[in-house]
């Protein structure tokens, strides 16, 4: 909890950003265009990146 979650498009633009308020979070990709997205989760000095392909 308390981590920052950002969704970035393939060209590096931020699609959305929010903080974890609970242990789980659902990211809804229904309203975004097809393409590659990077989900960045960061807290303190740690950062994890995940890739998602919207078809």
LINNOR-V842585 format. One record per residue. N is the residue number from 0. SS is DSSP state (2 for helix, 1 for strand, 0 for the rest). Layout:
# LINNOR-V842585
n: (N,N)
ss: (SS,SS)
This chain:
# LINNOR-V842585
n: (0,1,2,3,4,5,6,7,8,9,10,11,12,13,14,15,16,17,18,19,20,21,22,23,24,25,26,27,28,29,30,31,32,33,34,35,36,37,38,39,40,41,42,43,44,45,46,47,48,49,50,51,52,53,54)
ss: (0,0,0,1,1,1,1,1,1,0,0,0,0,1,1,1,1,1,1,0,0,0,0,0,0,0,0,0,0,0,0,0,0,0,1,1,1,1,1,1,1,1,1,0,0,1,1,1,1,1,1,1,1,1,0)
